[in-house]
Amino acid sequence: MKLDTKALRYLTTEDWRVLTAVEIGSKNHEVVPTPLIIQLSGLRGGSGAHKCISTLAKTNLIARVKGAKYDGYRLTYGGLDYLALHTHQKRHILYSTGQQIGTGKESDIHITASPSGTQCALKIHRLGRISFRSVKKNRDYLRHRSSASWMYMSRLAAVKEFAFLTVLHENGFPVPRPVGQNRHTLVMELIEGLPLRQIPDVPHPERLYAELIDLILKLASVGLIHGDFNEFNILIREDTVPSKSQESSLSLSEPTIKLTPIVIDFPQMLSVDHANAEMYFDRDVACIKRFFQRRFHFTSDEPGPFFADARPQVSTSASRPSRNSMPAVAADAPSAGNGQRKRGRKGMVQEGHTAKDEGDAKNRSQEEGERAASGVSRDKVIRGRRLDVEVEASGFSRQMAKELEKYMRDVEVDGDGEGVDGDDRSDLEVSADEEPSDLSETEAELPDATIGLDHDQRRTSPAGMSVSEDRELRS
């Protein structure tokens, strides 16, 4: 489906209220009745609401269903796109959209710009295409559920990919920087590079091959398997590295060009504890071996690596990391000392920091700088963390995380009595009430008196699942 944003600037506040009302009604109606749309929008007078419905129908944001037993409309993918873009715009994440730069079996990629002029990449998940309708049985988005709408599954895919993207970027993996996520869309850093499949030749294929294989092993060391690690999901960026002669003197020698691989596409990522983890791990390795042999005529002398070799690298200390083993937070990620207050036990907030805390933070910053200057790999910093536990990757459920946490406390592997930053609650336990809200500001303005339902009751999924099941699925 093509993203057409021509009518976005011409929609009025009343149009957005009606479009949001259709989205709310779609959560428990396949075809939302027209009287319900008018009631949810909260617009006084039926003529104004009907005019907005006509405007939205002409721009294909909503559509009338032929053969329906009652008068009503359904939300289209175009309407969902507009709602997501409107929310990104009000959050000052996006200002304009450009051309489409990529398309796949389950998503489209567009160039966008922020209000400051920085170019970003907008990924729009569009599950349900004819070429990839086996996603319901190949991915565990629905877990124990058997069916749901494609729009709802697209939203789950975007939420899952944003969670993986965030935790990998914070731990120093070569992935695009996440910017924002709403509904079935996510905004990330635009990588100035080419897919590996479009590169005809590289100067030293053995170096790039070793770096990619090492990246697969690093992911496995933190409990994750990409699941689709191939030439289509690897971008090659050219980074300029000054030569040693330039650093020592004012030499005019040309700088060295370093090829840096950037990994993309994470919805299918799974845990090393998944039932088919070995098959997916070996397939990722085989894809890289096969591509380098065909494209660059390079074959490694060493067999493997195999899943049996990578599995022991996963640390058995998968409980909460201690303060000394916590990785350094990325420069653009929020930290506990930047705009946030430190949490103590039982959720109490401790005002300020002690001099010892500030000294420890300064020492950690100096250690990170020394590691960066000496070229020490960051995998030594993140060693011991289980990222599949933190994001509940496929194959590692929340119940497994709780059982593992209880076991690690019993054997006292982690000597830290308190949680990270003194938080008494386990980092592995995610409250159902703490899920990020991706509702637009327009929906937040809808009066509850006209809706007649509270927020949790209105968030019933199209599959008819209960609120508790929906919360578990969305988390």
C-alpha positions, 0 to 999 in steps of 0.5 A: 500500500502506498503512503499518501499524505496529501490530505494530512494537512487538511484534516480538521480537529473534528476529522481527527476526533471522528477518525480516532472514534473509528479506531476505538470502535474497531477494537471490538467491532469489525464494522463500527456502527455510524451511531457509535462513531458519532457517540465516541467522537463526542461531536454535537449535532449529527450533521457535523459528524456525518460531514467528517465521516464523508470527508474521511471516506473520500480520502480512503481513511475509512471505508464502508463495508458492502453487504453489512447488516447495518450502516457502519465503517471500518478503519483502513490501513491508510487511516491507521497510517494517518493516526500514527503520523499525526501522533508522531507530529504532535510529539515533535518526532516527524515534520515531513515524509519523503519517498519510499526507499524500501519495501519488504514482505511485511513492512515499508520504509520511508525517508522522513525529517524531524522538526530540526531537519534531521533525516530519519527512517520511518518503518511501517509494518503491514502484516497480512500481505499475500506474500507473507500470510504465514506470519500467524503460525511462524511468529508467536505474536499472538502466543496462546491466541489463535487469531487477531486482525492484521492491524493489531498484529502489525502493532505488536510487531512494531512494539516488539521490534522497537523493544529489541532495537532499544535494548540492543542500541543501549548495549552497544550493538551496531543497530540504528538508533531508535527515535519513537514508536506509535501503533504500527510504525517506528522511527529510527536513525537513517543509516547512510549505507547500502544493503550487503546484497548490493555491494559487488566487492569488498577489499578484505572479505575475510575481515567483514566475514569475521566481524559478522560471525563475531556479531552472531556470537555476541548476540548469542552471548546475551541470549538472542538469535536474530533469526533472519541474519542475511545480506538483506538485513545487513547495511554496510556503512563506510566510516572514515578512520584517520591513518596513523600517519595523520594522527602523528603528523600533518601528513597528506595521506588519504584516510582509511575507509572502514566498512561497518555492518549495521543490523536491521529487522528484528521482529523475528528475533528469539531467545537461545532457549527457544525450542528451535534456537539451534536451527535458527542459529545455524541458519544465520551462520549458513546464510553468511557463509553461502553469501560470501562464497557466492559473491566474494568467493571467500570460504572460511577454513574454520568450520562453524561456529555451531550453536553447541559452541555458542550456547556455553557463552551465555552466562548462567548469571542471568539475574539482575546485573549488579551495579558494577556490571551494568553497561554504560548507557548510550549518550542519547539514551535517558539515564538515571542521573539525567532528568530522572530521580533515583528510585529506592525500595518499595518505589519510594523516590530518593531526592538527590545523590550522595557524593559517593554516587557521583564519584562512582558515576565519574569513575565509570565514565572514566573507565568507559573512556579508557576502554574506548581509547584502548579499543576494548570490546563492549561485549566484556561490559555486557557479558552476564546480561540476558537481553532475551529476559529483559525484552521477553524474546520469543522462547523465553516467557515471563514465567520462565524469567520469574522462575530464573530470578527466584532460582538466582536469588536462592543460590545467591549468585548475584550478591547485590541485595537490592535491584538496580538503582535500589529498585526492590521490584525485579527488572524482569517483571513488567507490570501490565499497567506500565505499557507505553500508550500509543494513543493519539492526543486526540483520543485522550481529549475524547470525553469519557461521558460520551463514551460510557466506557473506561479506558481498559474496557475500550481496549478490547482486542479485535480477537475478542480477548479479555483485558488481562489477556490483551495486556499480557499480549501487548506487553 
